[in-house]
Amino acid sequence: MMHEKNLLHAGTPLLQAKKALILLHGRGATAESMLPLTEHLNLDSFAVLIPRASENTWYPYSFLSPREQNEPWLSSALALVKELVDDITSAGIPKERLFIAGFSQGACLALEYAAGHATAYGGVIAFTGGLIGQQIRTEQYKGDFRQTSVFIGTSDLDPHVPLERARASEAVLRNMHARTHLHVYKNMGHTISRQELETVNELFFSS
């Protein structure tokens, strides 16, 4: 069980919820900074779990750096996400009703965790992110998404996440039988747009 001081709860209490969302913040941000995002998503009956990264970062270097440079922080962050997944399933919510989402560094972490533990999830949502590493090592990703919907939204020009990495990540997940939705927004910048939120609500949270 994750220590409560490292976790922000929102929405419905976990033991009463029908679905769950793990929401991962970006570099330099806080769990609390993600709360406004939840207000724009249709999360009725959802437990929302927002973990806090140590010193507000999941790993110290760019997600495009060699993975070894981001260790042991990266492995620790991925283990934390797994701990949350285990807590949610132990509370009686199956992975088919579990959603993993994040922004920027948190989006990279969400995609990386899901690719490393591919199965049928409720959905995976990456607001500007890609798989982690100087190169994408497809051999380390196991499992089958079984048509899980995966959304990757990004700007055509982003200072932190090259469009090429978003596209390459989408291809890897599609080959693992995810139903991928890559949306490229012109001149969006490094942020989350209203259009993205509308698309995500339509794809994942319309019922």
C-alpha positions in Angstrom: 0.0 0.0 0.0 1.4 3.4 -1.0 2.1 5.8 1.8 -0.8 8.2 2.0 1.4 11.3 2.3 2.7 10.5 -1.2 -0.8 10.3 -2.7 -3.6 12.7 -3.4 -7.1 11.2 -3.6 -9.9 12.9 -5.6 -13.4 11.8 -6.7 -15.1 8.8 -5.2 -13.4 6.9 -2.4 -11.6 3.8 -3.8 -13.7 1.2 -2.0 -16.9 2.8 -3.3 -15.7 3.6 -6.9 -16.7 1.7 -10.0 -13.7 2.8 -12.0 -10.2 4.3 -11.2 -7.9 6.8 -12.8 -4.1 7.1 -12.0 -3.0 10.6 -12.9 0.7 11.4 -13.2 1.9 15.0 -13.1 4.8 16.5 -15.1 8.3 17.6 -14.1 8.3 20.4 -11.6 4.6 20.1 -11.0 2.6 18.8 -8.0 -0.2 16.4 -7.5 -2.4 19.3 -6.6 -1.7 20.9 -9.9 -3.5 18.1 -11.6 -6.8 18.7 -9.8 -8.1 21.3 -12.3 -7.6 18.7 -15.1 -10.0 16.3 -13.3 -12.7 19.0 -13.4 -12.7 18.9 -17.2 -13.0 15.2 -17.5 -16.3 13.2 -16.9 -15.2 11.2 -14.0 -18.4 10.3 -12.2 -18.0 7.2 -10.0 -14.2 7.4 -10.5 -11.6 7.1 -7.8 -8.7 9.4 -8.9 -5.3 8.6 -7.5 -2.6 11.3 -8.1 0.8 10.3 -6.7 3.5 12.8 -5.7 7.0 12.5 -7.2 9.9 13.0 -5.0 11.2 16.6 -5.4 8.5 17.0 -8.1 10.2 14.9 -10.7 9.9 11.2 -11.7 13.4 11.0 -13.2 16.1 13.7 -13.5 17.0 13.8 -17.2 15.1 14.0 -20.5 13.0 11.0 -21.4 15.1 10.9 -24.5 18.3 10.3 -22.5 19.8 6.8 -22.2 17.6 4.9 -19.7 20.7 4.2 -17.5 21.0 7.9 -16.8 17.6 8.0 -15.3 18.1 5.1 -13.0 17.3 4.3 -10.3 14.6 7.0 -10.4 12.8 5.6 -13.4 12.5 2.1 -12.0 11.3 3.5 -8.7 8.6 5.6 -10.5 7.4 2.6 -12.5 7.3 0.5 -9.3 5.2 3.2 -7.7 2.7 3.0 -10.5 2.6 -0.8 -10.2 1.9 -0.4 -6.5 -1.1 1.8 -7.3 -2.4 -0.6 -9.9 -2.1 -3.4 -7.3 -3.9 -1.3 -4.7 -6.8 -0.6 -7.1 -7.2 -4.1 -8.2 -7.1 -5.3 -4.6 -10.0 -2.9 -3.9 -12.1 -4.8 -6.4 -11.7 -2.7 -9.6 -10.5 -4.8 -12.5 -7.9 -3.5 -14.9 -10.5 -3.2 -17.6 -11.9 -0.3 -15.6 -8.6 1.2 -14.7 -7.3 4.2 -16.7 -3.7 5.5 -16.6 -3.0 9.1 -17.7 -0.4 11.7 -17.4 1.0 15.0 -18.8 4.5 15.5 -20.1 6.9 13.6 -17.9 3.9 11.9 -16.4 2.6 11.0 -19.9 5.9 9.4 -20.7 5.7 7.4 -17.4 2.1 6.3 -18.2 3.0 5.0 -21.6 6.2 3.3 -20.3 4.3 1.6 -17.5 1.5 0.4 -19.8 3.8 -0.8 -22.5 5.8 -2.8 -19.9 2.6 -4.3 -18.4 0.4 -4.5 -21.5 -3.1 -6.0 -20.9 -6.7 -4.9 -21.3 -7.0 -1.6 -19.5 -9.9 0.9 -19.5 -7.6 3.2 -21.3 -4.2 4.9 -21.4 -4.0 8.7 -22.0 -0.8 10.6 -22.7 -1.1 14.4 -22.9 2.2 15.0 -24.7 4.6 12.1 -24.2 6.3 9.1 -25.6 8.1 5.9 -24.7 11.3 6.4 -22.7 14.9 6.0 -23.8 17.5 7.2 -26.2 16.1 4.5 -28.5 12.9 2.6 -28.1 13.8 -0.9 -27.1 10.8 -2.9 -28.2 12.2 -6.2 -26.8 11.5 -4.9 -23.2 7.8 -4.5 -23.8 5.7 -7.6 -23.2 2.0 -8.5 -23.3 -1.1 -7.7 -25.4 -3.3 -4.6 -25.0 -6.2 -6.6 -26.4 -7.6 -3.5 -28.2 -7.2 -1.1 -25.2 -7.7 2.5 -26.5 -4.5 4.6 -26.1 -4.6 8.3 -26.7 -1.4 10.3 -27.5 -1.9 14.0 -28.0 1.0 16.3 -28.9 1.8 19.5 -30.7 3.4 19.5 -34.1 6.2 21.5 -32.5 7.0 20.8 -28.9 10.3 21.8 -27.1 10.4 18.6 -25.0 8.6 15.8 -27.0 9.6 15.4 -30.7 6.7 14.4 -32.9 8.8 11.6 -34.3 9.0 10.0 -30.8 5.2 10.3 -30.4 4.7 8.6 -33.7 7.2 5.9 -33.0 5.6 5.2 -29.6 2.2 5.0 -31.2 3.5 2.4 -33.7 5.0 0.2 -30.9 1.7 0.2 -29.0 -0.4 -0.5 -32.1 1.9 -3.5 -32.8 1.0 -4.7 -29.2 -2.7 -4.6 -30.3 -3.6 -1.3 -28.7 -6.3 0.8 -30.5 -4.2 3.9 -30.8 -5.4 7.5 -31.3 -2.5 9.9 -32.1 -3.7 13.5 -32.4 -1.3 16.1 -33.5 -2.3 19.7 -32.8 -0.8 22.6 -34.7 1.0 25.2 -32.6 -0.4 23.9 -29.4 2.8 24.2 -27.4 3.6 22.2 -24.3 0.2 22.2 -22.7 -3.2 20.5 -22.6 -5.8 22.0 -25.0 -9.6 22.1 -24.7 -9.8 20.2 -27.9 -7.7 17.4 -26.3 -10.0 17.2 -23.3 -13.1 17.0 -25.5 -11.5 14.2 -27.5 -10.5 12.3 -24.4 -13.9 12.7 -22.9 -15.4 11.3 -26.1 -13.0 8.4 -26.3 -12.9 7.3 -22.7 -15.4 9.1 -20.4 -18.6 9.5 -22.4 -20.6 6.8 -20.5 
